[in-house]
Amino acid sequence: ALYVLDASLKTIGKIEGLAEDERVYSVRFAGETGYFVTFRETDPLFSVDLRNPEEPKIMGKLKIPGFSSYLHVYGNGLLFGLGMDADEETGITNGLKLSMFDTSDPHNVTELHTMYLESDWSEALYNHKAILIAPERDLIAFPAENGYAIYGYSTKTGFYPKATVEGDLDWSAGDTRGVYADEDFYVFTDHAVTVFRMEDFSELVQLSL
């Protein structure tokens, strides 16, 4: 269900009976449009018209395999999703999946590009602080099983790998974060800070904590 509350937390609008027996995995608001993902075997990405808070309306529903557990407005008419691929019949997950959705027409949302990763885990699946999204620097970065993964995106060709930061770091420990400043990229773990040159992601220095 979707509920709209006023400043006094009184329900003034609602839509009920949506995707029964499914779980909500992610939600994102973009102006007067809301997007949310539910999942059991497939991934319905709903778009909701919120211009009239007393009468919210479902505009579209896109069903694709898997689910996005994190959504991020990537630019005009683009919505990024990080989640898992899954079998359409059983719902069994098959690994991480990157998706870029075309939301230029919220009544007809489409999946522009996808990339399937050879990794079954990322802290960013359940903690939005673990992912870095910077369209202005062409960066989509997050920790994965085998290192800190850094991708770029082209509207013509889709996702492409920029670097996988590896080395003597415990990626499974959690709390791995990435941030950039000028032309340097910093990866923080619970026991080290490593600095890389963004031009080619070569390592500059590592400081043990």
N, C-alpha and C positions, 0 to 999 in steps of 0.2 A: 504494500500500500504506500501511497504518497500523501502526506499531510502538510498543509500550509497553515502556519500559526501567525497570529498578529503579535504586536509588541507585548501584549499581556499573556502570551502563550495560549491563547484561545484558538481552537481549530476553526478556520474560516473557509477552508477549501480542502478537498480530498479526492483521491482516486483509489478505489479499493478493488480487490480481486485481481491484482496483477501477478502474473507468473506464480501461481499457487504452487506450494511445495518446493519452491526454489529459494536460494539464499541471495541476498544482495551482497555483491563483491566490491563494487566501487561506485562512487557518485562524483559528479563534477558539474558546477554551475558556470555558465558562460552568458553573462548578461541576463536576458529574460528567458533563456532556454536552459533546461536541466537535462543532464544525461546520467543514466545509471545502468549498471550491468547486473543481471541475475544469472544464476547458473545451476544446472543439475546435470544435463548431458551436453547441451549446447549453450551458446552465449547470446541471449537477447540483449542488445544494446538499445535501450529505450531513449527517445528524445521527447521532452515534455515542454509544452508551451506554458510559461508561467506569467505571461503578460497580465492576465486577469487572475490575481491570487485567489479569488473566490471560485473560479472555474478553471483549474488546471486541466490541460488536455494532452493526451498522448498524440504526438504527431507522427511518430514512426517507430518501427521495431525491426532491428537487423539481427538475424539469427546466423551465427557462424560457430564452428567448432571451438571449444575451449572457453576461456573467459579472460577478461582484463580485471586485475585486482587493483590497478592504479591507472587513473586517467589524468591527462594534462593537456590543456589548450596549447597547441603548438604554434598557432598563428591563425590568420584569417581563414576560416573554413577548414581547419585541420585540428584533429583531436588524437593525441597519442595514447596508446594503451600498452601497458606491460602486464603480462599475465602468463597463463599456461595454455598450451595446446592440449586437446583432449579428444578421446575417441567419441564420435557422435552417438554411438549406441550404448556404450557402457559408462561414459563419463570419466574413464581412467585417464589421468594426465600423462602427457608424453614429453614434457620438457618446457622450458621457457619459450615465450612467443612475444615478439614485438609487432604491434599493429599501428597503422596510421589510417585514421578514418577521415573521409571527406564529409564535413558537416555543413558545407556551403548551402545545401538544401536540407534543413532538419526534418523535412517530411520524407526524405529519401536518402538517408545516411548510407554510405557505401564504404567498404574496406579497400583503400587504395593499394597498400603494400603490407606485406608481412615478412617476418624473418623468424625462422625457427633455430633455436640455439641448442648446442650440445651441453646443456646444463639443466639440472632439475631443481635448482634452488637459487634464491636471491633474497636477501633481507628486505629489499625494496618491495617484495610482494606483500609485506604486511607492515612496513614502516616507511612512510613517505620521506622521512629525513635521510634515507639511505640512497635516494636517487637524485641525480643532478640533471636538470633539463635547462639548456641554454640555447634556444634557437639562434640567437644573435651570434653565437660562436660555433654553431653547428655541433652541439654536444648533447649526447644522451649517454649518461654514465652511471654505473651501479655495480655493486659487488656481486659476483657470481661464484660458482663452485671452484673454478680454476683460476681465479684472479679478479682484478677490477676491470670490468669490460667498458670500453668506450666506443660509441658508435656515432656516425653522422647520418644525415637524411637528405635525400634529393627527391623533389616532387616528380622528377622524370624517371629515376631508376630505383628509388626506394632506399632502404637502409643499407649501410655499408660499414664494415669494421674499420675503426681508426687505430685502435691499439687494445691489447690486453696486457695490463700491467701485472707482471708476475714477479717472482723473486722470493726472497726469504721472509715471507709475510704469512701470517696465519689468517687466511681469508674466512675460515669457518668460525672465527671467534666472535663475529658480529661487531657492530659499531664501527664498521669501515666507512669512511666518508671521503668524498672528493670535492675539491674546490679549485677554481682558477683565479689567478691574479696577474693581470697584464699577460705576459707570454709564458707563464709558468703554471704548471698543474701540480697540485698537492694531493697526496693520498695519505689519509690518517688512519692508523689502526690503533689498537689499545696499547701497542708497545713501540710504535715507530711512526715517523713522519718521513715520507719520501717525496722528493721534488723532481719533476720531469719537465723537459722542454716540450711545449705544446706543438712545436713545429713537427717533430718526429717522435715525441714521447720517449726520448732517450733519457736515462736516469742522470740527474745532476748530483744529488747528494741524498744520503739517508741518515736520519738522526734517530738513534735508539732512545726510548723513553724509560 
